[in-house]
Amino acid sequence: MTPGEFRKYAHELVDWMAAYMESVESYPVKSQVKPGEIFDRIPGAPPATPESFSSFMKDLDEIIMPGISHWQSPNFFAYFPANTSPPSILAEMIISTLGTQCMIWETSPAAAELEEKMMIWLRDLICLPAGFEGVIQDTASTSTLAAILTAREKKTGYRINEEGMKELPQLRIYCSEQTHSSVEKAVKIAGIGRKNLVKVPVGEDFSMDPSRLRDIIADDSRNGFLPCCVVATIGTTGTTSVDPLRAIGEICAKNDIWLHVDAAMAGTALILPEFQWMLDGKEYIDSFVFNPHKWMFTNFDCSAFFIKDPSLLIRTFEILPEYLRTRTRGSVNDYRDWGVPLGRRFRALKLWSVMRLYGTEALREKVRMHIRIAARLAELISSEEDFEIMAPVVINVVCFRFRPKDLGKEEVNRLNETLNHRLNDSGKIYLTHTDLNGNYTLRMVTGQTNVTIDHVMRAWELIRAAARSL
Ligand SMILES: Cc1ncc(COP(=O)(O)O)c(C=O)c1O
């Protein structure tokens, strides 16, 4: 394809992209295809000779689009969002065009220095302490793995990196029963072992009970384990409960334990002064992750990982083969030493475009509006006799269920599961569920880039009507 042909097709593609944005609500939010349907429509081998761009686009529309679940639909209330926005998409186009590989400063100084500056912008926007430094990782799972590996190495004097796992007491990692499964995955990968991940009970509001944490750590220390790291969550996946950082941090400080904070989605709410209470105790934090690719209108992938002492992270990940030796080493940030991958995309550019083309006040207003509409939805649900709210509505997630009178627990669970499937199969909205104390709980997240109160009101009407027709 010549640059001239590229220009022609790219213009066509931009029209397709804008049309998609304008018509996204006309698609079924959750793809309605059956397993194998798309696979069977794709030829078993690539063509030997070039096909036309128009035939490629035809297949995109006819084969691929029916198998897409529309995360960018404002009727998407499932999981946590993976938002895009026009400023972010424009930056992604530039990133793809430049195709830089940003493993070290020398392979694109602008990428490294923009990343350094964007992490300062973000750190200050969410009000993390000034000494923290940041790096962009692909996901919160990777960021948390980096934190746990760094905590492991610090705790063992960098011996596991050198000698492997021999002759060391068993390390322990702590998190709450509501913590995201990425922590369990990180503990497995780090060689610490799933059995050494201790899940601390939560209170009625689904946040970690610090007195239980204190007792468990004391027991572990007495029994010869080596407490290594606590992962606290700001905004758990099930209910957006917030673990009490100050109380947890005091326990960590007293016992020389690393404190990592996972704020994957809810970290975006920290751009609002009225949500700074979630960071009370921030002076105890060693590392912190939040994903602009969830709620901050920045295309997946973009996970912001912050650390109080980056030298510990670098010492954990550093490698120096001959071909990566440079004259600038030591005077610049070579981000390949700040995490698992060597090769890195130029992700800072989309943060730059999102923060500049929105401006921080517009970002705040949008996030505030999402939080306001969650509160309004919760009010409406509470006012119905046959529905109930299942967890405090802290930020932008509403947990609820349909609960007609005189039904047993199992029947209510089955009814809500059927309701969830029926709503998703309608293609009109997309919700997911969680389990709260054995109760099948519907969960509605109001965080999609373009969601408004009207979308939420229409969704609520659908939910009420579908529930009562069961
Ligand atoms: C609280 C929390 N932490 C971590 C993750 C994992 O995020 P990622 O897909 O960026 O690894 C999620 C995903 O939703 C989450 O809710």
The ligand as a Tripos MOL2 file, in Angstrom:
@<TRIPOS>MOLECULE
LIG
   16    16     1     0     0
SMALL
NO_CHARGES

@<TRIPOS>ATOM
      1 C1         -9.8400   -3.4730   41.5080 C.3       1 LIG1
      2 C2         -9.2350   -4.0690   40.2670 C.ar      1 LIG1
      3 N1         -7.9350   -4.3150   40.2320 N.ar      1 LIG1
      4 C3         -7.3410   -4.8320   39.1360 C.ar      1 LIG1
      5 C4         -8.0590   -5.1170   38.0040 C.ar      1 LIG1
      6 C5         -7.3570   -5.6840   36.8010 C.3       1 LIG1
      7 O1         -7.2380   -4.7150   35.8350 O.3       1 LIG1
      8 P1         -6.3480   -4.9510   34.5170 P.3       1 LIG1
      9 O2         -7.2720   -5.5090   33.4920 O.co2     1 LIG1
     10 O3         -5.8420   -3.5950   34.1680 O.co2     1 LIG1
     11 O4         -5.2740   -5.8990   34.8670 O.co2     1 LIG1
     12 C6         -9.4360   -4.8670   37.9830 C.ar      1 LIG1
     13 C7        -10.2370   -5.1480   36.7860 C.2       1 LIG1
     14 O5        -11.3730   -4.7910   36.6520 O.2       1 LIG1
     15 C8        -10.0390   -4.3430   39.1440 C.ar      1 LIG1
     16 O6        -11.3560   -4.1220   39.1910 O.3       1 LIG1
@<TRIPOS>BOND
     1     1     2 1
     2     2     3 ar
     3     2    15 ar
     4     3     4 ar
     5     4     5 ar
     6     5     6 1
     7     5    12 ar
     8     6     7 1
     9     7     8 1
    10     8     9 2
    11     8    10 1
    12     8    11 1
    13    12    13 1
    14    12    15 ar
    15    13    14 2
    16    15    16 1
@<TRIPOS>SUBSTRUCTURE
     1 LIG1         1 GROUP 0 **** ****
